[in-house]
Amino acid sequence: LTKVLSLLSEDKKNVRFSSWSGAEIELLNKHLFITAKPVIYLINLSERDYIRKKNKWLKDIKAWIDERDPHATIIPFSAGFEQTLVDFQDDDKAARYCEEKGVQSSLSKIIVNGYKVLNLQYFFTCGPDEVRAWTIQKGTKAPQAGGRIHTDFEKGFIMAEVMKYEDYKELGSEGAVKSAGKYRQQGRNYIVEDGDIILFKFNAGAGLTAGKYRQQGRNYIVEDGDIILQYNF
């Protein structure tokens, strides 16, 4: 902490600009210093300037950032333009407006770069009724990724059946991915990759302690959050 104080008060530098050992990082994480966090610079332009891709201050702003934070990510955007797209309340109309003006929304770029600097990624789960995207840290193994959905997925992890989004998009269906030999069964040491589509298999009773697992009859009223096992005889 003395090093942090010296860095901030004397050197006038952000915490993230210094070199830290693993033990120091562990300590710093407990204090959540704002200058230790990664930064993306968003430059909000008027809708007019955003569309014409010109602003007299952009060059000076970039020079100021480059001097203080070399190689930083800088994204010009326009809150006014984004609001205009929202106000259409129709994706087709918004797309036509973007085409007419020759520009696109910056939201996707902001989101992608935000995930990148935070070392985050997605994986997907799919069913007949919905598709869900789950956010995890890069380097997360399959059991811990399953734990993002429910702790029982991690405690009772058996395997993860995985297909890549790129393969699914190219081939068009889960069956086609399987036929192409690109549908994989992965164990607990598998490191989940960005865009993985995963079906988790787990032992639903693995996380249940003695006395908390009940067999119920036909008159049982199901409660919110119940985990129910189905047996076929």
C-alpha positions in Angstrom: 0.0 0.0 0.0 3.0 2.3 0.6 4.0 1.6 -3.0 0.5 2.6 -4.2 0.6 5.8 -2.2 3.9 6.8 -3.7 2.7 5.9 -7.2 -0.4 8.0 -6.9 0.8 11.0 -4.8 4.4 11.4 -6.0 4.7 9.8 -9.5 1.1 10.9 -10.4 0.5 7.6 -12.2 -2.3 5.1 -12.3 -1.9 1.8 -10.3 -2.3 -0.2 -13.6 0.8 1.4 -15.1 3.2 -0.2 -12.5 4.6 -3.7 -12.3 3.2 -5.9 -9.6 4.0 -9.4 -8.3 1.4 -12.1 -7.9 1.2 -11.5 -4.2 0.9 -7.8 -4.6 -1.9 -8.2 -7.2 -3.8 -10.4 -4.7 -3.6 -7.7 -2.1 -4.5 -4.9 -4.6 -7.6 -6.9 -5.7 -9.0 -6.6 -2.1 -9.0 -2.8 -2.3 -10.5 -2.3 -5.8 -8.5 0.8 -6.6 -10.2 2.7 -9.4 -6.9 3.4 -11.2 -6.0 -0.3 -11.2 -8.9 -1.0 -13.6 -8.5 -1.3 -17.3 -9.7 1.7 -19.3 -11.3 2.3 -22.7 -11.7 5.9 -23.8 -15.1 6.7 -25.3 -15.3 10.0 -27.2 -18.9 11.2 -27.4 -19.5 13.2 -30.6 -22.5 15.1 -31.8 -24.7 13.0 -34.2 -23.7 15.4 -37.1 -19.9 15.0 -36.4 -20.3 11.2 -36.0 -22.0 10.9 -39.3 -19.5 13.0 -41.2 -16.6 11.4 -39.3 -15.1 14.7 -38.4 -14.5 16.7 -35.2 -12.0 19.5 -34.6 -11.1 18.2 -31.1 -10.4 14.6 -32.0 -6.8 15.0 -32.9 -6.0 16.9 -29.6 -7.9 14.4 -27.5 -6.0 11.5 -29.1 -2.7 13.2 -28.5 -3.6 13.8 -24.8 -4.5 10.1 -24.4 -1.4 8.9 -26.3 0.8 10.9 -24.0 -0.7 9.6 -20.8 -1.8 6.1 -21.8 0.1 4.8 -24.9 -1.6 2.1 -27.0 -5.0 2.7 -25.2 -8.2 1.8 -27.0 -10.1 4.9 -28.2 -13.6 4.6 -29.6 -15.5 7.6 -31.0 -19.3 7.2 -30.7 -22.4 9.3 -30.6 -25.0 9.0 -27.8 -27.3 11.1 -30.0 -26.9 8.8 -32.9 -27.5 5.7 -30.8 -30.7 7.3 -29.3 -31.9 8.0 -32.8 -31.6 4.3 -33.7 -33.4 3.3 -30.5 -36.2 5.8 -31.2 -37.0 4.0 -34.5 -38.2 1.0 -32.4 -37.7 -1.0 -35.6 -34.5 -2.8 -36.6 -35.2 -2.6 -40.3 -35.8 1.2 -40.2 -32.7 1.6 -38.0 -30.6 -0.4 -40.5 -31.9 1.7 -43.4 -31.0 4.9 -41.6 -27.5 3.6 -41.0 -27.2 2.7 -44.7 -28.4 6.1 -45.8 -25.9 7.9 -43.5 -23.0 5.6 -44.3 -22.3 4.8 -40.6 -23.0 2.0 -38.1 -23.7 1.8 -34.4 -20.6 1.7 -32.2 -22.3 -0.4 -29.4 -21.0 -3.7 -30.7 -17.5 -2.4 -30.9 -17.8 -0.9 -27.4 -19.1 -4.2 -26.0 -16.4 -6.4 -27.7 -13.6 -4.2 -26.6 -15.0 -4.0 -23.1 -15.0 -7.8 -22.8 -11.5 -7.9 -24.2 -9.9 -5.5 -21.7 -11.8 -7.2 -18.8 -10.5 -10.6 -20.0 -14.1 -11.9 -20.4 -15.8 -14.2 -22.9 -19.1 -15.8 -23.7 -20.3 -19.4 -23.9 -23.8 -20.4 -24.9 -26.5 -22.9 -23.7 -29.4 -23.8 -26.0 -32.8 -25.4 -25.6 -36.1 -25.6 -27.4 -37.3 -22.4 -25.8 -34.3 -20.1 -25.5 -30.6 -19.5 -26.1 -28.6 -18.0 -23.2 -25.2 -16.4 -23.2 -23.1 -16.7 -20.0 -20.1 -14.5 -19.2 -17.0 -16.0 -17.7 -13.3 -15.1 -17.3 -11.0 -16.4 -20.0 -9.2 -19.5 -18.9 -12.2 -20.8 -17.0 -12.5 -24.6 -17.0 -15.7 -26.5 -17.8 -16.9 -27.3 -14.3 -16.5 -23.7 -13.1 -18.3 -22.4 -16.3 -21.2 -24.8 -15.5 -21.2 -23.3 -12.0 -22.2 -19.9 -13.5 -25.5 -21.5 -14.4 -26.0 -23.4 -11.1 -23.7 -24.6 -8.4 -24.9 -28.2 -8.9 -23.5 -28.1 -12.4 -20.0 -27.6 -10.9 -20.3 -29.9 -7.9 -21.7 -32.8 -9.9 -19.9 -32.2 -13.1 -19.6 -35.3 -15.4 -18.8 -33.9 -18.8 -19.4 -31.0 -21.2 -20.6 -31.7 -24.7 -19.2 -28.9 -26.8 -19.6 -27.5 -30.3 -18.0 -24.4 -31.7 -20.3 -21.5 -32.8 -18.3 -21.2 -36.1 -19.0 -24.9 -36.8 -22.7 -24.6 -36.0 -23.0 -21.5 -38.2 -21.2 -23.1 -41.1 -22.9 -26.5 -41.0 -26.4 -25.3 -39.9 -27.5 -27.8 -37.2 -26.3 -29.8 -34.3 -26.8 -33.0 -36.2 -24.6 -31.7 -39.0 -21.9 -30.8 -36.5 -22.0 -34.3 -35.1 -21.9 -35.9 -38.5 -18.8 -33.8 -39.3 -17.1 -35.1 -36.2 -16.9 -31.7 -34.6 -19.1 -32.3 -31.6 -16.8 -33.1 -28.6 -17.1 -34.6 -25.2 -14.8 -32.7 -22.8 -13.8 -33.4 -19.2 -13.2 -31.3 -16.2 -9.8 -29.9 -17.4 -11.3 -28.5 -20.6 -10.8 -24.7 -20.8 -13.9 -23.1 -22.3 -13.3 -21.1 -25.4 -15.2 -18.0 -26.6 -18.4 -18.9 -28.4 -18.6 -22.5 -27.2 -22.1 -24.0 -27.3 -22.2 -26.4 -24.3 -24.5 -29.1 -22.9 -23.5 -29.9 -19.4 -24.0 -33.4 -17.9 -23.9 -33.6 -14.2 -24.9 -35.7 -11.2 -27.9 -33.7 -9.8 -27.5 -35.1 -6.3 -23.8 -34.4 -5.9 -24.2 -31.2 -4.1 -27.0 -32.4 -1.7 -26.1 -33.1 1.9 -27.7 -35.8 4.0 -31.2 -34.9 5.0 -31.8 -32.4 2.3 -32.8 -34.8 -0.5 -36.5 -35.8 -0.4 -38.7 -38.2 -2.3 -42.2 -36.7 -2.8 -45.5 -38.1 -3.9 -48.2 -36.9 -6.3 -49.6 -34.4 -3.8 -46.3 -32.5 -3.4 -46.6 -28.8 -4.3 -43.5 -27.8 -6.2 -41.7 -24.8 -4.7 -39.7 -22.1 -6.3 -36.1 -23.2 -7.0 -36.8 -27.0 -6.6 -34.4 -29.3 -8.4 -36.4 -32.3 -9.5 -35.0 -35.6 -10.8 -37.0 -37.7 -13.3 -36.6 -41.5 -13.3 -37.9 -43.7 -16.1 -38.8 -47.3 -15.0 
